[in-house]
Amino acid sequence: MEKIKDPVEFLLENGLIFEFNRLVLHPIGLALEVDIRDNDEGKTETFLQLWRCPDDDTDGFLYPSESFNVGHQKYSKYMTNLGNQRLKLRSDKLGFVIQEK
C-alpha cells in the first residue's frame, strides 16, 4: 500500500469528491465542501464542511453546469487512467466491484 501525501488534493484533482457528492451525498440532501486557504503564517490549511439541505428543499444540491463539466472531466480522466483498471482487477479477483452484505 502507498499512503497518499495530500489526500484532499488527490481527491479534488481526480474528481473523486465531485463523484462522491454527485452519487452519494447530493441525493440524500448533503454536500461535502473543501476549503483550502493560506493562513497568516503562509501555511496551507484545509477545511472540510458538510452541508445539509433544509427538509423542504426537494431539489437538494445540484452542480452549476460549468462546475459539473469540470468535475466530470477530472473524474473521467482519473477513471480512464487508473480507476477502470483497478475496477477490473478487483472484479477479476473477487468476482465483484462493490462489496455487498
N, C-alpha and C positions, 0 to 999 in steps of 0.2 A: 504494500500500500504506500501511497505517496500523500503526504499532508499538503494541502493547498495553502500556499503562503498567505494570500489575501482572499479568503473565501467570499466576502461580499463583492469584491471587484470581479472575481471569477464568475459569480452568479449573474451579475449585471452585464458584463461583457458578452456573455454567452446566451443571454435572453432567458435564463432559467427562472429568474424571479418573475419576469413577464409571463412566462408559461404557467408557473405555479399560481400566480394571481388569476390568470385567464381561466384555467381549468379547475382549480380547487377553491380559491378564496372568493373571487368575484361572484360565482353563482350562489354562494351562501351569505352574501352581503358583507364580505370582508375584503380588505386590501392591505397588502404589505407595502410600505413605502421605505425607501432607503434615502437617507440624507447624509451626504458627505461634505464636510467643510473643514477648513483650516481654523485652528484655534489661535488664540493670541500669541502662543509660543511658536507658531509656524508648523505645528504638528497636525496631521490629518486625523479627524475624528469621524467615526461612522455611527449614525443613529438609525435604529430600526423603529418604525412606528407602525402600529396596526390600527387600521380604521374600521369602523363598523357603520353601516347604513342604518338610518332610523327604520323602525319596523314598518312604517307606512310608505317607505321608498321602494316601490315594487320594481323599478328599473335597476337599482343597485349600481354597481360600478361598471363603467364602460370606458375603454380607451378612446381618446380622440384619434381620428384616422391616421394622422402623422405618427403619433406615439405607437399606435398598433403596428403600423408598417415597419418602423424601426425595430421594435421588439421582435416582431415575427421574422424579420430578416436575420437578426442576430441568432435567434433560436434555430432557424432553418440551417444557417451556416454551421452552427455547432453540431446539429444532428447529422448533417452531411459529412462533416469532417471526422466526427468521433462517435456521436451518440447512437446512430443507427448500427454501427459496427458493434458497439457494446450490447445493444439490444439483441442482436443476432447471436452473439457469443452466449449471452445469458439464456436465450431461448434454446439454443442447441444443447447447452449443458444441463439446464434444469427442466426444460420442457415447458417453461412459461416465462413471461416477462414480468408481469405484475403478480406479486405474491397474494394469494387469496388466503382465507382462513387456514 
